[in-house]
């Protein structure tokens, strides 16, 4: 069964969402091997970095004027945000969703997501936009920290940090939200012009850590998988869950034990014959830098409302983790289910794989599907923009697997124009709300007055992430 509901009523499942990949733990349909017969969301995670959004960085933002397609100008604050990752590492981001509000109250967890789960790949958007924005990030402040050299390259005249950050954000807005944006500072405006005119599409950076697929299944008495690791870390530690049945191991394609993985590594769950039908999990952890150009999205779990989508501009070493699950049985259907937001299709792709020896039959959105042994199928469930969704999959044993979240695949549109001396609804809520109007300027930022806001829902979800004590700073 598939349901949609307005985002104001959305309530996110605590563990069923993962960085644009909503991954349900695999389970053995009609057999006694069902690993998760309840109605809650799955618990597997594809991994990545996670953190809380902070205010604009002091001394690294400036003013700008944005004119929408109807010719209505609005004052904006353009610059860098601080994102505190789960282990205390601080990184810098710019925004890529101009007309959406940013929640810096600490309620919203931001998660590393692929471009495909953001408005950068919405239908009708130039396919090169995300790549050009990443080029801008790689060739401007703060990645280029020599402001004299940056000014010389751009022909802008002397650049301060404020001007460099403002010019970079303005250049990004012109691509991500397509407004007529102008930086107040002449040098910042010249930098923005240079960046937009010079930008070239580059490839999406690799995730900090991701396991694909996050759920696998198969018969006992053999290797179940493979699961492929994608990471920019030189090495990541792989550990099987402590409650895994005796004899179950992590191995490579040659059957050798696996204790670490690198980018492109494949591994399997080796389950001895005769092992009681069931499920287990494994985790991969690493210390690495999240690549510049990775997107971050978040939805407030208390309100169901989204926060402004961000893109990484400056990074540092941080702890990341990913998990994968395996389910096995000796007979019957043995399915694995995953779901992934696909903004290009304006919906959620539900994928089912059957590694058993009998058909796997399930019901989705009122329709019955049958997956033959050894086969797989992906069904795209359309979801209206800015709506919450709840996708229930009824299994042969009458249990239900649920994928739940909110879809935000289109850039927000400008809110109604208000008089220049009148605060916007988002910025008039009083001190301590933590909701930053549009660019995310905080309540302590003088330029916030007069900025309007529209909230849309981010189509990513909560990453299952180990929190560690200690604080690291990054440039």
MIFILUM-954192 format. One record per residue (C-alpha): residue number from 1; z, y, x. Coordinates in nm, 2 decimals, decimal comma. Each point is the difference from the previous one (the first is absolute). Example, Ala and Ser with C-alpha at 12.3 -4.5 7.8 and 13.67 -1.06 7.14 Angstrom:
# MIFILUM-954192
+-----+--------+--------+--------+
| num |     pz |     py |     px |
+-----+--------+--------+--------+
|   1 |   0,78 |  -0,45 |   1,23 |
|   2 |  -0,07 |   0,34 |   0,14 |
+-----+--------+--------+--------+
***
This chain:
# MIFILUM-954192
+-----+--------+--------+--------+
| num |     pz |     py |     px |
+-----+--------+--------+--------+
|   1 |   0,00 |   0,00 |   0,00 |
|   2 |  -0,08 |   0,35 |   0,12 |
|   3 |   0,18 |   0,31 |  -0,11 |
|   4 |  -0,03 |   0,37 |   0,09 |
|   5 |   0,25 |   0,27 |  -0,06 |
|   6 |   0,03 |   0,37 |   0,08 |
|   7 |   0,12 |   0,06 |   0,35 |
|   8 |   0,31 |   0,19 |  -0,13 |
|   9 |   0,13 |  -0,33 |  -0,13 |
|  10 |  -0,10 |  -0,21 |   0,30 |
|  11 |   0,27 |  -0,20 |   0,17 |
|  12 |  -0,09 |  -0,17 |   0,33 |
|  13 |   0,10 |  -0,35 |   0,07 |
|  14 |   0,22 |   0,00 |   0,30 |
|  15 |  -0,19 |  -0,26 |   0,21 |
|  16 |  -0,34 |  -0,05 |  -0,16 |
|  17 |  -0,19 |   0,28 |   0,16 |
|  18 |  -0,14 |   0,02 |   0,35 |
|  19 |  -0,20 |   0,29 |   0,15 |
|  20 |  -0,28 |  -0,04 |  -0,24 |
|  21 |   0,02 |  -0,37 |   0,02 |
|  22 |   0,22 |  -0,14 |  -0,28 |
|  23 |   0,06 |  -0,35 |   0,12 |
|  24 |   0,16 |  -0,28 |  -0,20 |
|  25 |   0,16 |  -0,28 |   0,18 |
|  26 |  -0,20 |  -0,32 |  -0,05 |
|  27 |   0,12 |  -0,26 |  -0,24 |
|  28 |  -0,11 |  -0,34 |  -0,11 |
|  29 |  -0,10 |   0,05 |  -0,36 |
|  30 |   0,06 |  -0,30 |  -0,23 |
|  31 |   0,18 |  -0,22 |   0,26 |
|  32 |   0,37 |  -0,01 |   0,08 |
|  33 |  -0,09 |   0,20 |   0,32 |
|  34 |   0,01 |   0,33 |  -0,19 |
|  35 |   0,17 |   0,23 |   0,25 |
|  36 |   0,05 |   0,29 |  -0,23 |
|  37 |  -0,01 |  -0,08 |  -0,36 |
|  38 |   0,17 |   0,32 |  -0,11 |
|  39 |  -0,17 |   0,31 |  -0,15 |
|  40 |   0,08 |   0,24 |   0,28 |
|  41 |  -0,25 |   0,13 |   0,25 |
|  42 |  -0,09 |  -0,19 |   0,31 |
|  43 |   0,18 |   0,07 |   0,32 |
|  44 |  -0,25 |  -0,04 |   0,28 |
|  45 |  -0,11 |   0,31 |   0,19 |
|  46 |  -0,30 |   0,08 |   0,21 |
|  47 |   0,22 |   0,22 |   0,22 |
|  48 |  -0,03 |   0,34 |   0,17 |
|  49 |   0,21 |   0,31 |   0,06 |
|  50 |   0,23 |   0,16 |  -0,25 |
|  51 |   0,20 |   0,32 |  -0,02 |
|  52 |   0,12 |   0,31 |  -0,18 |
|  53 |  -0,19 |   0,33 |  -0,02 |
|  54 |   0,17 |   0,31 |   0,13 |
|  55 |  -0,08 |   0,37 |  -0,02 |
|  56 |  -0,27 |   0,19 |   0,18 |
|  57 |   0,07 |   0,02 |   0,37 |
|  58 |   0,15 |   0,34 |   0,10 |
|  59 |  -0,25 |   0,21 |   0,20 |
|  60 |  -0,29 |  -0,24 |  -0,08 |
|  61 |  -0,14 |   0,14 |  -0,33 |
|  62 |  -0,17 |   0,32 |  -0,12 |
|  63 |  -0,15 |   0,16 |  -0,31 |
|  64 |  -0,33 |  -0,07 |  -0,17 |
|  65 |  -0,19 |   0,09 |  -0,31 |
|  66 |  -0,17 |  -0,27 |  -0,20 |
|  67 |  -0,27 |   0,08 |  -0,26 |
|  68 |  -0,08 |  -0,28 |  -0,25 |
|  69 |  -0,34 |  -0,07 |  -0,15 |
|  70 |   0,07 |   0,24 |  -0,28 |
|  71 |   0,05 |   0,29 |   0,25 |
|  72 |   0,38 |   0,02 |  -0,05 |
|  73 |   0,19 |   0,07 |   0,33 |
|  74 |   0,35 |  -0,13 |   0,08 |
|  75 |   0,23 |   0,05 |   0,29 |
|  76 |   0,09 |  -0,31 |   0,20 |
|  77 |   0,21 |  -0,10 |   0,30 |
|  78 |  -0,21 |  -0,20 |   0,25 |
|  79 |   0,15 |  -0,20 |   0,28 |
|  80 |   0,18 |  -0,31 |   0,13 |
|  81 |   0,26 |  -0,21 |  -0,18 |
|  82 |   0,28 |  -0,21 |   0,15 |
|  83 |   0,01 |  -0,37 |  -0,09 |
|  84 |   0,31 |  -0,19 |   0,10 |
|  85 |  -0,08 |  -0,37 |   0,04 |
|  86 |   0,24 |  -0,27 |  -0,08 |
|  87 |   0,14 |  -0,04 |   0,35 |
|  88 |   0,05 |   0,38 |   0,04 |
|  89 |  -0,32 |   0,07 |   0,18 |
|  90 |  -0,15 |   0,34 |  -0,10 |
|  91 |  -0,37 |   0,04 |  -0,04 |
|  92 |  -0,23 |   0,28 |  -0,12 |
|  93 |  -0,24 |   0,00 |  -0,30 |
|  94 |  -0,24 |   0,22 |  -0,18 |
|  95 |  -0,07 |  -0,02 |  -0,37 |
|  96 |  -0,32 |  -0,14 |  -0,16 |
|  97 |   0,08 |   0,07 |  -0,37 |
|  98 |   0,02 |   0,38 |  -0,03 |
|  99 |   0,09 |   0,04 |  -0,37 |
| 100 |   0,27 |  -0,27 |  -0,01 |
| 101 |   0,37 |   0,07 |   0,07 |
| 102 |   0,19 |  -0,14 |   0,29 |
| 103 |   0,34 |  -0,16 |  -0,05 |
| 104 |   0,23 |   0,07 |   0,29 |
| 105 |   0,33 |  -0,09 |  -0,18 |
| 106 |   0,03 |  -0,33 |   0,17 |
| 107 |  -0,06 |  -0,20 |  -0,32 |
| 108 |  -0,36 |  -0,09 |   0,09 |
| 109 |  -0,09 |  -0,26 |   0,26 |
| 110 |  -0,33 |   0,07 |   0,17 |
| 111 |  -0,20 |  -0,31 |   0,11 |
| 112 |  -0,29 |  -0,05 |   0,23 |
| 113 |  -0,31 |  -0,08 |  -0,21 |
| 114 |  -0,37 |  -0,06 |   0,06 |
| 115 |  -0,25 |   0,28 |  -0,09 |
| 116 |  -0,12 |  -0,23 |  -0,28 |
| 117 |   0,33 |   0,07 |  -0,19 |
| 118 |  -0,03 |   0,38 |   0,01 |
| 119 |  -0,22 |   0,27 |  -0,15 |
| 120 |  -0,20 |   0,01 |   0,32 |
| 121 |  -0,20 |  -0,29 |  -0,14 |
| 122 |  -0,01 |   0,11 |  -0,37 |
| 123 |  -0,33 |  -0,06 |  -0,18 |
| 124 |  -0,24 |   0,28 |   0,07 |
| 125 |   0,17 |   0,10 |   0,33 |
| 126 |  -0,21 |   0,03 |   0,31 |
| 127 |   0,06 |  -0,32 |   0,19 |
| 128 |   0,03 |   0,18 |   0,33 |
| 129 |   0,28 |   0,23 |  -0,11 |
| 130 |   0,29 |  -0,21 |   0,12 |
| 131 |  -0,17 |  -0,06 |   0,34 |
| 132 |  -0,07 |   0,37 |   0,05 |
| 133 |   0,36 |   0,09 |  -0,08 |
| 134 |   0,11 |  -0,26 |   0,26 |
| 135 |  -0,23 |   0,16 |   0,25 |
| 136 |   0,16 |   0,34 |  -0,07 |
| 137 |   0,34 |  -0,15 |   0,05 |
| 138 |  -0,10 |  -0,15 |   0,33 |
| 139 |  -0,16 |   0,33 |   0,13 |
| 140 |   0,25 |   0,26 |  -0,12 |
| 141 |   0,37 |   0,09 |   0,00 |
| 142 |   0,24 |  -0,18 |   0,07 |
| 143 |  -0,21 |  -0,27 |   0,16 |
| 144 |  -0,15 |   0,28 |   0,21 |
| 145 |   0,31 |   0,17 |   0,11 |
| 146 |  -0,17 |   0,23 |   0,25 |
| 147 |  -0,05 |   0,30 |  -0,23 |
| 148 |  -0,20 |   0,19 |   0,26 |
| 149 |  -0,24 |  -0,28 |   0,05 |
| 150 |  -0,03 |  -0,05 |  -0,38 |
| 151 |  -0,06 |   0,37 |  -0,05 |
| 152 |  -0,27 |   0,00 |   0,27 |
| 153 |  -0,17 |  -0,30 |  -0,15 |
| 154 |   0,01 |   0,14 |  -0,35 |
| 155 |  -0,09 |   0,36 |   0,11 |
| 156 |   0,29 |   0,12 |  -0,22 |
| 157 |   0,18 |   0,24 |   0,23 |
| 158 |   0,37 |  -0,06 |   0,08 |
| 159 |   0,17 |  -0,26 |  -0,21 |
| 160 |   0,37 |  -0,03 |  -0,08 |
| 161 |   0,15 |  -0,32 |  -0,13 |
| 162 |   0,02 |   0,15 |  -0,35 |
| 163 |  -0,37 |   0,10 |   0,01 |
| 164 |  -0,11 |  -0,34 |   0,15 |
| 165 |   0,18 |  -0,19 |  -0,27 |
| 166 |  -0,12 |   0,22 |  -0,28 |
| 167 |  -0,36 |  -0,01 |   0,12 |
| 168 |   0,01 |  -0,38 |   0,03 |
| 169 |   0,15 |  -0,04 |  -0,35 |
| 170 |  -0,26 |   0,23 |  -0,16 |
| 171 |  -0,28 |  -0,20 |   0,17 |
| 172 |   0,15 |  -0,32 |  -0,15 |
| 173 |   0,03 |   0,15 |  -0,35 |
| 174 |  -0,36 |   0,10 |   0,00 |
| 175 |  -0,09 |  -0,37 |   0,03 |
| 176 |   0,28 |  -0,17 |  -0,19 |
| 177 |   0,01 |   0,23 |  -0,30 |
| 178 |  -0,32 |   0,20 |   0,03 |
| 179 |   0,14 |   0,35 |  -0,07 |
| 180 |  -0,11 |   0,33 |   0,16 |
| 181 |   0,30 |   0,03 |   0,24 |
| 182 |   0,05 |   0,29 |   0,24 |
| 183 |   0,28 |   0,03 |   0,26 |
| 184 |   0,18 |   0,34 |   0,01 |
| 185 |   0,00 |   0,01 |   0,38 |
| 186 |  -0,36 |   0,08 |   0,13 |
| 187 |   0,04 |  -0,24 |   0,29 |
| 188 |   0,12 |  -0,27 |  -0,23 |
| 189 |  -0,31 |   0,06 |  -0,22 |
| 190 |  -0,23 |  -0,02 |   0,29 |
| 191 |   0,16 |  -0,33 |   0,11 |
| 192 |  -0,04 |  -0,14 |  -0,36 |
| 193 |  -0,37 |   0,09 |   0,01 |
| 194 |  -0,05 |  -0,16 |   0,34 |
| 195 |   0,17 |  -0,32 |  -0,11 |
| 196 |  -0,19 |  -0,03 |  -0,32 |
| 197 |  -0,34 |   0,06 |   0,17 |
| 198 |   0,08 |  -0,24 |   0,28 |
| 199 |   0,16 |  -0,28 |  -0,18 |
| 200 |  -0,17 |  -0,34 |   0,02 |
| 201 |   0,09 |  -0,31 |  -0,19 |
| 202 |   0,21 |  -0,25 |   0,20 |
| 203 |   0,13 |  -0,35 |  -0,10 |
| 204 |   0,32 |  -0,05 |  -0,19 |
| 205 |   0,28 |  -0,06 |   0,26 |
| 206 |   0,16 |  -0,34 |   0,01 |
| 207 |   0,33 |  -0,05 |  -0,19 |
| 208 |   0,31 |   0,01 |   0,20 |
| 209 |   0,07 |  -0,35 |  -0,13 |
| 210 |  -0,16 |  -0,21 |  -0,28 |
| 211 |  -0,02 |  -0,36 |  -0,09 |
| 212 |  -0,30 |  -0,12 |  -0,20 |
| 213 |   0,03 |  -0,17 |  -0,24 |
| 214 |   0,37 |   0,05 |  -0,06 |
| 215 |   0,02 |  -0,32 |  -0,21 |
| 216 |  -0,16 |  -0,34 |   0,08 |
| 217 |   0,03 |  -0,35 |  -0,15 |
| 218 |  -0,11 |  -0,36 |   0,07 |
| 219 |   0,09 |  -0,36 |   0,00 |
| 220 |   0,29 |  -0,13 |   0,20 |
| 221 |  -0,09 |  -0,22 |   0,30 |
| 222 |  -0,22 |   0,26 |   0,16 |
| 223 |  -0,04 |   0,36 |   0,11 |
| 224 |   0,01 |   0,27 |  -0,27 |
| 225 |  -0,19 |   0,33 |   0,07 |
| 226 |  -0,13 |   0,16 |   0,20 |
| 227 |   0,19 |   0,33 |  -0,01 |
| 228 |  -0,16 |   0,27 |   0,21 |
| 229 |   0,20 |   0,28 |   0,18 |
| 230 |  -0,14 |   0,35 |   0,03 |
| 231 |   0,20 |   0,23 |   0,22 |
| 232 |  -0,03 |   0,25 |   0,28 |
| 233 |   0,30 |  -0,14 |   0,17 |
| 234 |  -0,05 |  -0,18 |   0,33 |
| 235 |   0,22 |  -0,28 |  -0,13 |
| 236 |   0,21 |  -0,08 |  -0,31 |
| 237 |   0,27 |  -0,25 |  -0,05 |
| 238 |  -0,06 |  -0,27 |  -0,26 |
| 239 |   0,31 |  -0,17 |  -0,16 |
| 240 |   0,01 |  -0,27 |  -0,27 |
| 241 |   0,26 |   0,05 |  -0,27 |
| 242 |   0,34 |  -0,16 |   0,08 |
| 243 |  -0,01 |  -0,20 |  -0,33 |
| 244 |  -0,33 |  -0,16 |   0,07 |
| 245 |   0,01 |  -0,38 |  -0,06 |
| 246 |   0,05 |  -0,22 |   0,30 |
| 247 |  -0,32 |  -0,07 |   0,19 |
| 248 |  -0,19 |   0,31 |  -0,13 |
| 249 |  -0,15 |   0,20 |   0,29 |
| 250 |  -0,22 |   0,29 |   0,08 |
| 251 |  -0,30 |  -0,11 |   0,21 |
| 252 |  -0,34 |   0,12 |   0,11 |
| 253 |  -0,33 |  -0,17 |  -0,06 |
| 254 |   0,06 |  -0,25 |   0,28 |
| 255 |   0,34 |  -0,09 |  -0,15 |
| 256 |   0,20 |   0,18 |   0,28 |
| 257 |   0,32 |   0,18 |  -0,11 |
| 258 |  -0,03 |   0,37 |  -0,07 |
| 259 |   0,27 |   0,24 |   0,09 |
| 260 |  -0,20 |   0,32 |   0,05 |
| 261 |  -0,33 |   0,14 |  -0,13 |
| 262 |  -0,24 |   0,27 |   0,09 |
| 263 |  -0,29 |   0,17 |  -0,18 |
| 264 |  -0,23 |  -0,26 |  -0,14 |
| 265 |   0,24 |  -0,29 |   0,05 |
| 266 |  -0,01 |  -0,27 |  -0,26 |
| 267 |   0,28 |  -0,24 |  -0,08 |
| 268 |   0,09 |  -0,27 |  -0,24 |
| 269 |   0,30 |  -0,15 |  -0,17 |
| 270 |   0,02 |  -0,37 |   0,11 |
| 271 |   0,16 |  -0,20 |  -0,28 |
| 272 |   0,07 |  -0,37 |   0,08 |
| 273 |  -0,11 |  -0,26 |  -0,25 |
| 274 |   0,28 |  -0,10 |  -0,24 |
| 275 |   0,16 |   0,35 |   0,00 |
| 276 |   0,14 |   0,08 |  -0,34 |
| 277 |  -0,23 |   0,24 |  -0,19 |
| 278 |   0,12 |   0,35 |   0,06 |
| 279 |  -0,06 |   0,33 |   0,17 |
| 280 |   0,11 |   0,19 |   0,31 |
| 281 |  -0,07 |   0,33 |   0,18 |
| 282 |  -0,04 |   0,14 |   0,34 |
| 283 |   0,03 |   0,35 |   0,15 |
| 284 |  -0,18 |   0,19 |   0,28 |
| 285 |   0,17 |   0,30 |   0,16 |
| 286 |  -0,11 |   0,24 |   0,28 |
| 287 |   0,06 |   0,33 |   0,16 |
| 288 |  -0,31 |   0,21 |  -0,01 |
| 289 |  -0,16 |   0,33 |  -0,08 |
| 290 |  -0,15 |   0,05 |  -0,34 |
| 291 |  -0,35 |   0,12 |   0,07 |
| 292 |  -0,10 |   0,36 |  -0,08 |
| 293 |  -0,21 |   0,00 |  -0,32 |
| 294 |   0,20 |  -0,26 |  -0,19 |
| 295 |   0,08 |   0,11 |  -0,35 |
| 296 |   0,35 |   0,00 |  -0,16 |
| 297 |   0,07 |   0,00 |  -0,37 |
| 298 |   0,31 |  -0,03 |  -0,21 |
| 299 |   0,12 |  -0,01 |  -0,36 |
| 300 |   0,36 |   0,11 |  -0,10 |
| 301 |   0,17 |  -0,32 |  -0,13 |
| 302 |   0,24 |   0,20 |  -0,22 |
| 303 |  -0,27 |   0,20 |  -0,18 |
| 304 |  -0,32 |  -0,20 |   0,04 |
| 305 |  -0,16 |   0,33 |   0,12 |
| 306 |  -0,21 |   0,01 |   0,32 |
| 307 |   0,04 |   0,21 |   0,31 |
| 308 |  -0,28 |   0,17 |   0,19 |
| 309 |  -0,21 |  -0,23 |   0,21 |
| 310 |   0,03 |   0,06 |   0,37 |
| 311 |  -0,21 |  -0,09 |   0,31 |
| 312 |   0,16 |  -0,05 |   0,34 |
| 313 |  -0,06 |   0,27 |   0,26 |
| 314 |   0,25 |  -0,07 |   0,27 |
| 315 |   0,18 |  -0,33 |   0,07 |
| 316 |   0,26 |  -0,18 |   0,21 |
| 317 |   0,13 |  -0,35 |   0,07 |
| 318 |   0,16 |  -0,16 |  -0,31 |
| 319 |   0,11 |  -0,33 |  -0,13 |
| 320 |  -0,23 |  -0,17 |  -0,25 |
| 321 |   0,01 |  -0,33 |  -0,19 |
| 322 |  -0,22 |  -0,22 |  -0,22 |
| 323 |   0,06 |  -0,32 |  -0,19 |
| 324 |  -0,21 |  -0,28 |  -0,13 |
| 325 |   0,09 |  -0,30 |  -0,22 |
| 326 |  -0,13 |  -0,36 |  -0,03 |
| 327 |   0,03 |  -0,24 |  -0,29 |
| 328 |  -0,08 |  -0,37 |   0,01 |
| 329 |  -0,01 |  -0,31 |  -0,22 |
| 330 |  -0,14 |  -0,35 |   0,03 |
| 331 |  -0,21 |   0,01 |  -0,32 |
| 332 |  -0,11 |   0,22 |  -0,29 |
| 333 |  -0,12 |   0,36 |   0,01 |
| 334 |   0,15 |   0,20 |   0,29 |
| 335 |  -0,09 |   0,36 |  -0,05 |
| 336 |   0,06 |   0,32 |   0,19 |
| 337 |  -0,03 |   0,34 |  -0,17 |
| 338 |  -0,04 |   0,35 |   0,15 |
| 339 |  -0,09 |   0,34 |  -0,15 |
| 340 |  -0,13 |   0,31 |   0,17 |
| 341 |  -0,08 |   0,35 |  -0,12 |
| 342 |  -0,37 |   0,08 |   0,04 |
| 343 |  -0,06 |   0,37 |  -0,06 |
| 344 |  -0,38 |  -0,05 |   0,04 |
| 345 |   0,01 |  -0,22 |  -0,31 |
| 346 |   0,27 |   0,20 |  -0,18 |
| 347 |   0,22 |  -0,30 |  -0,05 |
| 348 |   0,20 |  -0,29 |   0,14 |
| 349 |  -0,17 |  -0,31 |   0,16 |
| 350 |   0,19 |  -0,31 |  -0,09 |
| 351 |  -0,09 |  -0,29 |   0,23 |
| 352 |   0,08 |  -0,37 |  -0,08 |
| 353 |  -0,05 |  -0,29 |   0,25 |
| 354 |   0,06 |  -0,36 |  -0,09 |
| 355 |   0,07 |  -0,24 |   0,29 |
| 356 |   0,10 |  -0,29 |  -0,22 |
| 357 |  -0,19 |  -0,30 |  -0,13 |
| 358 |   0,00 |   0,10 |  -0,37 |
| 359 |  -0,13 |   0,31 |  -0,18 |
| 360 |   0,22 |   0,30 |  -0,01 |
| 361 |  -0,01 |   0,17 |  -0,34 |
| 362 |   0,16 |   0,34 |  -0,08 |
| 363 |  -0,02 |   0,28 |  -0,25 |
| 364 |  -0,06 |   0,36 |   0,09 |
| 365 |  -0,06 |   0,28 |  -0,24 |
| 366 |  -0,04 |  -0,24 |  -0,29 |
| 367 |  -0,27 |  -0,20 |   0,18 |
| 368 |   0,04 |  -0,35 |   0,15 |
| 369 |  -0,13 |  -0,07 |   0,35 |
| 370 |  -0,04 |  -0,33 |   0,17 |
| 371 |  -0,01 |  -0,03 |   0,38 |
| 372 |  -0,14 |  -0,34 |   0,12 |
| 373 |   0,17 |  -0,17 |   0,30 |
| 374 |  -0,10 |   0,17 |   0,33 |
| 375 |  -0,14 |   0,30 |  -0,18 |
| 376 |   0,11 |   0,36 |  -0,05 |
| 377 |  -0,08 |   0,29 |  -0,23 |
| 378 |   0,07 |   0,37 |  -0,01 |
| 379 |   0,03 |   0,18 |  -0,33 |
| 380 |   0,00 |   0,38 |  -0,01 |
| 381 |   0,23 |   0,14 |  -0,27 |
| 382 |  -0,10 |   0,36 |  -0,09 |
| 383 |   0,28 |   0,25 |  -0,01 |
| 384 |  -0,02 |   0,35 |  -0,13 |
| 385 |   0,08 |   0,27 |   0,25 |
| 386 |   0,36 |   0,13 |   0,00 |
| 387 |   0,12 |  -0,30 |  -0,21 |
| 388 |   0,26 |  -0,26 |   0,08 |
| 389 |  -0,11 |  -0,36 |  -0,02 |
| 390 |   0,16 |  -0,33 |  -0,05 |
| 391 |  -0,21 |  -0,31 |   0,06 |
| 392 |   0,15 |  -0,32 |  -0,13 |
| 393 |  -0,15 |  -0,33 |   0,10 |
| 394 |   0,10 |  -0,30 |  -0,21 |
| 395 |   0,00 |  -0,32 |   0,20 |
| 396 |  -0,04 |  -0,37 |  -0,11 |
| 397 |   0,38 |  -0,05 |   0,00 |
| 398 |   0,03 |   0,31 |  -0,23 |
| 399 |   0,17 |   0,20 |   0,27 |
| 400 |  -0,14 |   0,36 |   0,06 |
| 401 |  -0,08 |   0,18 |   0,32 |
| 402 |  -0,01 |   0,38 |  -0,03 |
| 403 |  -0,17 |   0,27 |   0,20 |
| 404 |   0,13 |   0,34 |  -0,09 |
| 405 |  -0,06 |   0,36 |   0,12 |
| 406 |  -0,19 |   0,32 |  -0,06 |
| 407 |  -0,36 |   0,09 |   0,08 |
| 408 |  -0,08 |   0,33 |   0,18 |
| 409 |  -0,36 |  -0,02 |   0,12 |
| 410 |  -0,12 |   0,35 |  -0,07 |
| 411 |   0,10 |   0,33 |   0,16 |
| 412 |   0,20 |   0,22 |  -0,23 |
| 413 |  -0,17 |   0,29 |  -0,16 |
| 414 |   0,12 |   0,36 |   0,01 |
| 415 |   0,27 |   0,09 |  -0,25 |
| 416 |  -0,04 |   0,28 |  -0,25 |
| 417 |   0,00 |   0,34 |   0,17 |
| 418 |   0,32 |   0,20 |  -0,03 |
| 419 |   0,07 |   0,37 |   0,07 |
| 420 |   0,04 |   0,06 |   0,38 |
| 421 |   0,36 |   0,11 |  -0,04 |
| 422 |   0,11 |  -0,30 |  -0,22 |
| 423 |   0,15 |  -0,31 |   0,16 |
| 424 |  -0,17 |  -0,33 |  -0,08 |
| 425 |   0,19 |  -0,26 |  -0,21 |
| 426 |   0,05 |  -0,22 |   0,30 |
| 427 |   0,14 |   0,27 |   0,22 |
| 428 |   0,23 |   0,15 |  -0,26 |
| 429 |   0,23 |  -0,30 |  -0,04 |
| 430 |   0,27 |   0,14 |   0,22 |
| 431 |   0,13 |  -0,07 |   0,35 |
| 432 |   0,03 |  -0,36 |   0,11 |
| 433 |  -0,27 |  -0,15 |  -0,22 |
| 434 |  -0,19 |  -0,12 |   0,31 |
| 435 |  -0,34 |   0,04 |  -0,18 |
| 436 |  -0,24 |   0,20 |   0,21 |
| 437 |  -0,27 |   0,18 |  -0,18 |
| 438 |  -0,35 |  -0,11 |   0,10 |
| 439 |   0,00 |   0,01 |   0,38 |
| 440 |   0,36 |  -0,10 |  -0,02 |
| 441 |   0,16 |   0,33 |   0,10 |
| 442 |   0,38 |  -0,04 |  -0,05 |
| 443 |   0,24 |   0,21 |  -0,20 |
| 444 |   0,09 |   0,17 |   0,33 |
| 445 |  -0,36 |   0,10 |   0,06 |
| 446 |  -0,07 |   0,37 |  -0,11 |
| 447 |  -0,36 |  -0,07 |  -0,08 |
| 448 |   0,08 |  -0,25 |  -0,27 |
| 449 |   0,01 |   0,25 |  -0,29 |
| 450 |  -0,31 |   0,00 |  -0,21 |
| 451 |  -0,13 |  -0,34 |   0,11 |
| 452 |  -0,08 |  -0,23 |  -0,30 |
| 453 |   0,03 |  -0,38 |   0,00 |
| 454 |  -0,13 |  -0,30 |  -0,18 |
| 455 |   0,15 |  -0,34 |   0,06 |
| 456 |  -0,21 |  -0,32 |   0,03 |
| 457 |   0,09 |  -0,35 |   0,08 |
| 458 |  -0,05 |  -0,16 |   0,34 |
| 459 |  -0,16 |  -0,35 |  -0,01 |
| 460 |   0,21 |  -0,14 |   0,27 |
| 461 |   0,33 |  -0,17 |  -0,01 |
| 462 |   0,32 |  -0,08 |   0,18 |
| 463 |  -0,03 |  -0,18 |   0,33 |
| 464 |   0,26 |  -0,26 |   0,08 |
| 465 |   0,13 |   0,15 |   0,32 |
| 466 |   0,30 |  -0,06 |   0,23 |
| 467 |   0,21 |   0,30 |   0,05 |
| 468 |   0,16 |   0,05 |   0,34 |
| 469 |   0,26 |   0,25 |   0,13 |
| 470 |  -0,08 |   0,25 |   0,26 |
| 471 |  -0,23 |   0,30 |   0,00 |
| 472 |  -0,31 |   0,06 |   0,21 |
| 473 |  -0,20 |   0,32 |   0,02 |
| 474 |  -0,37 |   0,02 |   0,05 |
| 475 |  -0,24 |   0,27 |   0,08 |
+-----+--------+--------+--------+
***
